[in-house]
């Protein structure tokens, strides 16, 4: 079962477009994450939110803008992306007790293609 | 700095064969946690196991078993009598206690193909 839902599943956009990825979790968690998965590279942590506050920005370019209006929802706003930003973007959530042994629960991801 | 290495990019086996997925990690922290996640074709990573650095007991869960050896900084995963449904990408990951929040470092993953 997955309690983390991501939309859309696929997205194709031009470099001048503005789009948003959405993530919603139904697990009652307080921490949410954005990861980027590119081919043949390790998953890269992008952003972390704990109780709606951003606790980590892993040197992500400003063309990626996260938003966490509440503990259940997380957005990733995209603008003027580059072709190398094409990847699978995964959202995850965890209890948010600031423990480094927490299990992450992942969504199915948004496959993004930038033309 | 922490690092996770999964040297096997892809493994192909025939159903019912046993298969071991290797994971080697690097960390300077004395307290850390190791994880394995499975990513089926549907895309979502699914948690399989978590092990802390003070617990070197091996674990078995059905057809799955994990061998944690601090002496070699390895946390290998064995599937016994593999099945087609085991086909997926498997990720090993590490988190260090000092970060104060869950900051997983993943390996590049091993794609397992189990054919009938």
Interface residues (C-beta under 8 A of the other chain):
Chain A: X2 X4 X31 X33 X40 X41 X42 X43 X45 X48 X50 X55 X56 X88 X90 X92 X94 X98 X99 X100 X101 X102 X103 X104 X105 X106 X107 X108 X109 X111
Chain B: X4 X9 X32 X33 X35 X37 X42 X43 X44 X45 X46 X47 X50 X52 X91 X95 X96 X97 X99 X100 X101 X102 X103 X104 X105 X106 X107 X108 X109
